[in-house]
Amino acid sequence: MKHEGGESFMRKTVRSNCRFMVQQAGGKPFLAVQLFHDTIPLLKGASLGFDLLGGISVEQAKKLAEMLNEHVLELFLTTDEKSGEGG
């Protein structure tokens, strides 16, 4: 893949198994993503989560997390990596 300036980039995808958990901040539930392995260097030490719509109860959030855990296999991240000078 070529970008402006003629540099070549290759797409790199890294994956990690994950699970969704319900946590609370300020009394509101949110979904947090827990990675099982440190296979995604860009996310090492980072927290990944999803704010939920207002009015969603903790019980509803738990049901949502359970459904996601049953149907989501893994999280992936795709980045561009410089592979050399192009012409």
BAMAR-615703 format. One line per field, with one value per residue: x, y negated, z negated of N, C-alpha, C in turn; residue number from 1. Coordinates in Angstrom, 3 decimals, padded with zeros to 6 digits. Last residue first. Layout:
N
nx = (X; ...) .
ny = (Y; ...) .
nz = (Z; ...) .
cax = (X; ...) .
cay = (Y; ...) .
caz = (Z; ...) .
cx = (X; ...) .
cy = (Y; ...) .
cz = (Z; ...) .
i = (NUM; ...) .
***
This chain:
87
nx = (008.783; 009.427; 011.198; 009.479; 007.319; 005.592; 002.372; -000.825; -002.905; -005.669; -006.647; -009.299; -010.562; -012.557; -015.282; -018.419; -020.502; -020.386; -019.748; -022.149; -023.851; -022.642; -023.011; -025.829; -026.230; -024.989; -026.718; -028.991; -027.974; -027.510; -029.567; -029.587; -029.768; -027.716; -025.742; -022.321; -018.979; -016.584; -012.962; -009.704; -006.662; -003.203; -001.097; -001.074; -001.965; 000.178; 000.635; -001.156; -000.739; -000.919; -004.144; -006.777; -008.220; -011.353; -013.271; -016.226; -019.126; -020.632; -023.125; -022.757; -021.561; -019.059; -018.746; -018.429; -018.390; -018.634; -016.600; -015.689; -012.544; -010.436; -007.533; -006.133; -004.075; -003.015; -002.109; -000.740; -000.117; 002.726; 003.654; 006.008; 005.949; 005.204; 003.889; 000.998; 001.358; 000.611; 000.849) .
ny = (-004.407; -003.812; -002.392; -000.309; 000.137; -000.956; 000.202; -000.560; 001.735; 003.073; 005.165; 007.109; 009.410; 012.387; 013.325; 012.746; 014.221; 014.309; 011.712; 010.446; 011.502; 010.453; 007.716; 007.649; 008.427; 006.277; 004.215; 004.987; 004.675; 001.943; 000.293; -002.619; -005.361; -006.303; -003.887; -003.339; -003.401; -000.929; -000.632; 000.143; -001.093; -000.146; 001.558; 002.060; 001.393; 001.745; 004.589; 007.154; 009.277; 010.091; 011.632; 011.013; 007.855; 006.694; 003.843; 002.779; 000.890; -000.696; -002.182; -004.879; -005.796; -006.649; -003.689; -000.140; 002.618; 005.734; 007.002; 009.156; 010.450; 011.748; 012.514; 010.394; 009.531; 007.326; 006.682; 004.337; 003.369; 001.586; -001.049; -003.067; -006.449; -008.558; -010.740; -009.031; -005.425; -002.194; 001.168) .
nz = (004.928; 001.373; -001.310; -003.735; -005.299; -008.124; -008.789; -010.033; -011.919; -013.566; -016.131; -017.611; -019.978; -019.457; -019.503; -020.790; -021.972; -024.731; -025.388; -024.644; -026.626; -028.945; -028.507; -028.633; -031.278; -032.565; -031.831; -033.232; -035.850; -035.948; -033.443; -031.589; -031.812; -029.056; -027.305; -028.309; -027.183; -027.077; -027.064; -027.848; -028.999; -028.570; -028.811; -025.418; -022.951; -021.243; -021.355; -021.835; -023.446; -026.232; -026.751; -027.327; -028.091; -028.875; -028.647; -030.287; -030.109; -032.975; -035.123; -037.378; -039.670; -038.857; -037.220; -037.217; -034.884; -033.427; -030.768; -028.155; -027.052; -024.402; -022.511; -020.083; -017.247; -014.668; -011.382; -009.249; -005.985; -004.980; -002.853; -001.213; -000.180; 001.469; 000.549; -000.609; -000.374; 000.868; 000.000) .
cax = (009.164; 008.848; 010.984; 010.605; 008.040; 006.473; 003.785; 000.103; -002.115; -004.899; -006.222; -008.144; -010.408; -011.352; -014.133; -017.195; -020.454; -020.792; -018.783; -020.920; -024.120; -022.761; -021.653; -025.139; -026.788; -024.447; -025.322; -029.029; -028.429; -026.371; -029.279; -029.315; -030.952; -028.291; -026.786; -023.647; -020.040; -017.711; -014.308; -010.655; -007.979; -004.373; -001.252; -000.453; -002.955; -000.393; 001.528; -001.416; -000.358; -000.308; -002.714; -006.183; -007.467; -010.141; -012.727; -014.766; -018.492; -020.018; -022.386; -023.258; -022.857; -020.068; -018.056; -019.221; -017.821; -019.371; -016.995; -016.355; -013.870; -010.862; -008.800; -006.090; -005.318; -002.705; -003.226; -000.443; -001.120; 002.011; 003.219; 005.203; 006.366; 005.749; 005.339; 001.614; 000.800; 001.402; 000.000) .
cay = (-005.357; -003.518; -003.543; -000.707; 001.319; -001.357; 000.248; -000.633; 000.523; 003.062; 003.811; 006.933; 008.026; 011.672; 014.231; 012.095; 014.071; 015.527; 012.764; 010.170; 011.765; 011.901; 008.258; 007.245; 009.253; 007.633; 004.167; 004.943; 005.990; 002.852; 000.791; -001.172; -004.582; -006.588; -004.897; -002.872; -004.024; -001.498; -000.474; 000.008; -000.567; -000.976; 000.536; 002.459; 001.365; 000.402; 003.638; 005.900; 009.455; 008.824; 011.714; 012.164; 008.683; 007.260; 004.963; 002.752; 002.152; -000.737; -001.029; -004.433; -005.145; -007.658; -004.956; -001.347; 001.841; 004.540; 006.986; 007.925; 010.615; 010.759; 012.939; 010.908; 009.996; 008.099; 006.916; 005.371; 003.434; 002.856; -000.603; -001.847; -005.449; -007.361; -010.743; -010.237; -006.630; -003.426; 000.000) .
caz = (005.946; 002.675; -000.445; -002.891; -004.822; -007.031; -009.156; -008.898; -011.762; -012.332; -015.814; -016.733; -019.598; -019.846; -019.618; -020.310; -020.518; -024.035; -025.704; -023.905; -025.214; -028.777; -028.589; -027.418; -030.200; -032.734; -031.380; -031.769; -035.394; -036.078; -034.791; -031.556; -032.150; -030.362; -027.333; -027.918; -027.964; -026.354; -027.599; -026.758; -029.359; -028.285; -029.842; -026.680; -024.026; -021.365; -022.028; -021.128; -022.048; -025.800; -026.463; -027.998; -027.151; -029.464; -027.888; -030.202; -029.733; -031.654; -034.611; -036.073; -039.810; -039.181; -037.491; -037.453; -035.975; -033.836; -032.174; -028.555; -027.649; -025.389; -023.096; -021.447; -017.864; -015.876; -012.301; -010.235; -007.049; -005.023; -004.167; -001.211; -001.157; 002.079; 000.363; -000.079; -000.948; 000.964; 000.000) .
cx = (008.022; 009.236; 010.429; 010.232; 009.200; 007.295; 004.612; 001.520; -001.311; -004.213; -005.344; -007.893; -009.213; -011.420; -012.895; -016.020; -019.204; -020.546; -019.112; -019.877; -022.862; -022.980; -021.661; -023.717; -026.104; -024.955; -024.684; -027.610; -028.496; -026.761; -028.047; -028.900; -030.740; -029.540; -027.319; -024.646; -021.376; -018.692; -015.337; -012.041; -008.916; -005.635; -002.451; -000.543; -002.373; -001.400; 000.937; -000.601; -000.621; 000.171; -002.209; -004.673; -006.796; -009.485; -011.438; -014.328; -016.987; -019.389; -021.770; -022.443; -023.448; -021.464; -019.139; -018.313; -018.683; -018.642; -017.760; -016.804; -014.378; -012.180; -009.150; -007.484; -005.078; -004.010; -002.740; -001.617; -000.741; 001.025; 002.536; 004.885; 005.437; 006.214; 005.981; 003.101; 001.470; 000.630; 000.896) .
cy = (-006.044; -004.579; -003.110; -001.886; 000.968; -000.149; -000.090; -000.589; 000.588; 001.708; 003.889; 005.468; 007.943; 010.221; 013.503; 013.027; 013.411; 015.438; 014.071; 011.263; 011.530; 012.251; 009.772; 007.815; 008.937; 008.569; 005.551; 004.946; 006.051; 004.237; 001.695; -000.729; -003.077; -005.746; -005.081; -004.022; -003.555; -002.105; -001.168; 000.277; -000.837; -000.293; -000.372; 001.296; 001.761; 000.293; 002.245; 004.806; 008.210; 008.949; 010.346; 012.246; 009.812; 008.152; 005.407; 003.992; 001.934; 000.616; -001.323; -003.235; -004.649; -007.074; -005.995; -002.535; 000.598; 003.904; 005.700; 008.055; 009.256; 011.178; 011.948; 011.384; 010.463; 008.382; 007.780; 005.469; 004.591; 002.789; 000.744; -001.449; -004.252; -006.291; -009.489; -010.221; -007.823; -004.583; -001.232) .
cz = (006.589; 003.675; 000.892; -002.033; -003.907; -006.607; -007.945; -009.433; -010.476; -012.196; -014.575; -016.460; -018.656; -019.390; -020.120; -020.569; -019.964; -022.531; -024.985; -024.149; -024.370; -027.303; -028.363; -027.393; -028.876; -031.646; -031.494; -031.193; -033.867; -035.562; -034.773; -032.957; -032.092; -030.592; -028.746; -028.004; -027.416; -027.343; -026.743; -027.318; -028.194; -028.798; -029.635; -027.674; -025.377; -022.506; -022.215; -021.824; -021.216; -024.360; -026.048; -027.815; -027.917; -028.419; -028.559; -029.447; -029.628; -031.375; -033.244; -035.603; -038.501; -039.285; -037.734; -037.726; -036.147; -035.012; -032.447; -029.999; -028.080; -026.018; -024.194; -021.842; -019.303; -016.591; -013.456; -011.186; -007.969; -006.182; -004.011; -002.644; -001.094; 001.109; 000.914; -000.382; -000.290; 000.348; 000.000) .
i = (87; 86; 85; 84; 83; 82; 81; 80; 79; 78; 77; 76; 75; 74; 73; 72; 71; 70; 69; 68; 67; 66; 65; 64; 63; 62; 61; 60; 59; 58; 57; 56; 55; 54; 53; 52; 51; 50; 49; 48; 47; 46; 45; 44; 43; 42; 41; 40; 39; 38; 37; 36; 35; 34; 33; 32; 31; 30; 29; 28; 27; 26; 25; 24; 23; 22; 21; 20; 19; 18; 17; 16; 15; 14; 13; 12; 11; 10; 9; 8; 7; 6; 5; 4; 3; 2; 1) .
***
